[in-house]
Amino acid sequence: VFIGESAFSGCDGKAFTRVTIPDSVSVGGRGAFGKCSSITNVSLGRGLTEVPAYCFTDCVRLTEIGIPTNVVFLGEGAFYNCVGLQYVDLNNVERVGEKAFFAESASVLEFIVFGENLKEIGAGAFANSSKLTEIEVHCSHFSSFEAAFPNVDLDKVTLYASDDVMKSWNSYNVEPLEEKPEEDDGRLLLCVEIGLVVMFVIIGFVSLRMRTRSD
């Protein structure tokens, strides 16, 4: 139910490549998996509501993190210098601490999702993410946004915003987030139904011809 401070810090053996925190864990300690340089995949349990400070700092080979819907806060430096992450989904996160994804050298981060509940990102949270090209935003613009991206040319980053928040991002390179219309599902269902009707008609016709020939 509890992972202590620096519990696995420095465990960088070749076999220690994946971390799956079970739902029973409700509290994690500061720096619990810091400097575990062989970790490539992290899956957080539903019992957590936050990722503690510097929990995964210097996990330089980390390429995939699963953040469940109940996690609403990422502590300071939570994924500090995790330079191997290409994609970060903050769909349900409300606050991100300072230097949460700070990269000491250029990271490979290309795409971020900001959920509708995101209200604050700490200074330097995405520093040196020079390869960042897209951010999907579902929240309104907030004052701490630019301070989170030092050494990142935001003029070269495209923001894809949902209709209800798009106006608040007008000062940036913003594009509408194209969502698949709901009627598409209805059209697909109609096509399937028509296809089934045609198939049964053909089957019935073939069956009738075979019976006629046998008579």
C-alpha positions in Angstrom: 0.0 0.0 0.0 3.0 2.3 0.4 6.3 2.8 -1.5 8.9 4.6 0.6 11.3 7.4 -0.3 14.1 6.3 -2.7 12.8 2.7 -2.3 14.2 1.5 -5.6 16.6 4.4 -6.4 19.5 3.4 -8.5 18.2 -0.1 -9.4 19.5 0.0 -12.9 20.1 -3.8 -13.6 19.3 -5.0 -17.1 16.4 -7.1 -15.8 14.7 -4.1 -14.2 13.0 -2.7 -17.2 9.3 -2.4 -16.3 7.4 -1.0 -13.4 3.7 -1.8 -12.7 2.4 -0.2 -9.5 -0.7 -2.1 -8.4 -4.0 -0.5 -7.5 -3.4 -1.3 -3.8 -0.6 1.4 -3.6 -2.0 4.7 -2.5 1.1 6.6 -1.5 4.5 6.8 -3.3 7.7 8.2 -1.9 9.9 11.0 -3.2 12.5 9.6 -5.7 11.2 6.1 -5.4 12.5 5.0 -8.8 15.1 7.7 -9.4 18.1 6.9 -11.5 16.6 3.5 -12.6 18.2 4.0 -16.0 17.1 0.6 -17.5 13.3 1.2 -17.0 11.5 1.6 -20.3 7.8 1.2 -19.3 5.8 2.5 -16.3 2.2 1.7 -15.5 0.7 3.5 -12.5 -2.1 2.0 -10.4 -5.5 3.5 -9.7 -4.8 3.9 -6.1 -2.5 6.8 -6.7 -3.7 10.4 -6.9 -0.3 11.9 -7.5 3.2 11.1 -8.7 5.6 12.3 -6.0 8.5 14.6 -6.6 11.4 13.2 -8.5 9.8 9.8 -8.5 11.2 8.7 -11.9 14.0 11.2 -12.2 16.9 10.2 -14.6 15.0 7.2 -16.0 16.6 8.1 -19.3 15.4 5.0 -21.2 11.8 5.4 -20.2 9.6 5.6 -23.4 6.1 4.8 -22.1 4.1 5.9 -19.1 0.5 5.0 -18.3 -1.1 7.7 -16.1 -4.6 6.6 -14.9 -7.6 8.9 -14.6 -7.3 9.3 -10.8 -3.8 10.9 -10.9 -4.4 14.6 -10.8 -1.0 16.0 -9.7 2.5 15.4 -10.9 5.1 16.5 -8.4 8.2 18.6 -8.9 10.6 16.8 -11.2 8.4 13.7 -11.3 9.8 12.7 -14.7 12.9 14.9 -14.6 15.3 14.1 -17.4 13.2 11.3 -18.8 14.5 12.3 -22.3 13.2 9.2 -24.1 9.5 10.1 -23.8 7.9 10.9 -27.2 4.3 11.3 -26.0 2.8 12.5 -22.7 -0.9 12.2 -22.0 -2.1 14.6 -19.2 -5.7 14.0 -20.0 -6.9 14.0 -16.4 -4.1 15.9 -14.6 -5.0 19.2 -12.9 -1.6 20.4 -11.9 2.0 19.7 -13.0 4.9 20.7 -10.8 8.0 22.6 -11.7 10.5 20.7 -13.9 8.2 17.7 -14.1 9.5 16.7 -17.5 12.6 18.9 -17.5 15.3 17.6 -19.9 18.9 18.3 -19.2 19.6 17.8 -22.9 17.3 17.9 -25.8 14.5 15.4 -25.4 12.6 13.5 -28.1 9.2 14.6 -26.8 7.0 15.4 -29.8 3.3 15.4 -28.6 1.5 16.4 -25.4 -2.2 16.2 -24.5 -3.6 18.7 -22.0 -7.0 17.6 -20.5 -9.9 19.9 -19.7 -9.1 20.0 -16.0 -5.5 21.2 -16.4 -5.1 24.6 -14.6 -1.4 25.0 -13.8 2.0 23.9 -15.1 5.1 24.7 -13.1 8.1 26.7 -14.5 10.4 24.6 -16.7 8.1 21.6 -16.7 8.9 20.9 -20.4 12.2 22.7 -20.7 14.4 21.8 -23.7 11.7 19.8 -25.5 13.1 21.2 -28.8 11.4 18.5 -30.9 7.9 19.3 -29.6 5.6 19.8 -32.6 2.0 19.3 -31.4 0.0 19.9 -28.3 -3.7 18.9 -28.0 -5.5 21.2 -25.7 -8.9 20.7 -24.1 -8.4 23.3 -21.4 -8.5 27.1 -21.5 -5.3 29.1 -21.7 -3.6 29.6 -18.3 -1.0 32.2 -17.2 1.8 29.6 -16.4 1.8 28.1 -19.9 4.8 29.8 -21.5 7.0 29.5 -18.4 6.7 25.8 -18.7 8.5 25.7 -22.1 12.0 27.4 -21.8 14.2 26.7 -24.8 11.2 25.6 -26.8 10.1 27.7 -29.9 6.3 27.8 -29.3 5.9 29.5 -32.7 6.8 26.2 -34.3 4.4 24.2 -32.2 0.8 23.6 -33.5 -1.9 23.6 -30.9 -5.0 21.5 -31.7 -7.8 22.9 -29.6 -11.4 21.8 -29.0 -14.0 24.3 -30.1 -15.0 25.4 -26.6 -11.5 26.6 -25.7 -10.0 27.6 -29.1 -10.5 31.3 -28.7 -8.4 31.4 -25.5 -5.4 30.1 -27.5 -5.7 32.6 -30.5 -2.3 34.1 -29.8 -0.6 30.8 -30.7 -0.5 28.7 -33.8 -3.8 27.0 -33.1 -5.9 24.7 -35.3 -9.3 23.2 -34.7 -9.3 19.7 -33.2 -11.1 17.6 -35.8 -13.3 15.1 -34.0 -15.1 12.3 -35.9 -18.8 13.3 -36.3 -21.2 11.1 -34.3 -23.3 10.5 -37.5 -20.3 8.6 -38.9 -21.2 5.7 -36.6 -24.8 5.8 -37.8 -23.6 5.7 -41.4 -21.3 2.8 -40.7 -24.1 0.8 -39.1 -26.5 1.6 -42.0 -23.8 0.3 -44.5 -23.4 -2.9 -42.4 -27.2 -3.4 -42.3 -27.5 -2.9 -46.1 -24.6 -5.3 -46.7 -26.3 -8.0 -44.6 -29.6 -7.5 -46.4 -27.8 -7.9 -49.8 -26.0 -10.9 -48.6 -29.2 -12.7 -47.4 -30.9 -11.8 -50.7 -28.1 -13.4 -52.7 -28.0 -16.4 -50.4 -31.8 -16.8 -50.9 -31.6 -16.4 -54.6 -28.8 -19.0 -54.9 -30.7 -21.4 -52.7 -33.8 -21.0 -54.8 -31.9 -21.7 -58.0 -30.3 -24.8 -56.6 -33.7 -26.1 -55.5 -35.2 -25.4 -58.9 -32.4 -27.3 -60.7 -32.8 -30.3 -58.4 -36.6 -30.4 -59.1 
